[in-house]
């Protein structure tokens, strides 16, 4: 009886370690995905700013060209 109880406790302890490791691995993966999403958002904002700046520059050049054409 004592031997069976010890075997059961050992089995449960080892099973618990596996579950804890799996949970830790899952949390690490989720954390990495969150960080990747933040980086992607930052990159998207930078690209959008570059597009906006390019459009503004193009509009200014067109305005200047129109002014020169009318003069």
LINNORGI-V859422 format. One record per residue. N is the residue number from 1. RES is the residue in one letter. D_CENTER is the distance of its C-alpha to the mean C-alpha in whole Angstrom. Layout:
N;RES;D_CENTER + N;RES;D_CENTER
This chain:
1;X;52 + 2;X;51 + 3;X;50 + 4;X;48 + 5;X;46 + 6;X;45 + 7;X;44 + 8;X;42 + 9;X;40 + 10;X;39 + 11;X;38 + 12;X;36 + 13;X;35 + 14;X;33 + 15;X;32 + 16;X;30 + 17;X;28 + 18;X;27 + 19;X;25 + 20;X;24 + 21;X;23 + 22;X;21 + 23;X;20 + 24;X;18 + 25;X;17 + 26;X;15 + 27;X;14 + 28;X;12 + 29;X;11 + 30;X;9 + 31;X;8 + 32;X;7 + 33;X;5 + 34;X;4 + 35;X;4 + 36;X;2 + 37;X;2 + 38;X;4 + 39;X;6 + 40;X;6 + 41;X;8 + 42;X;10 + 43;X;11 + 44;X;12 + 45;X;14 + 46;X;15 + 47;X;17 + 48;X;18 + 49;X;20 + 50;X;21 + 51;X;22 + 52;X;24 + 53;X;26 + 54;X;27 + 55;X;28 + 56;X;30 + 57;X;32 + 58;X;33 + 59;X;34 + 60;X;36 + 61;X;38 + 62;X;39 + 63;X;40 + 64;X;42 + 65;X;43 + 66;X;45 + 67;X;47 + 68;X;48 + 69;X;49 + 70;X;51 + 71;X;53
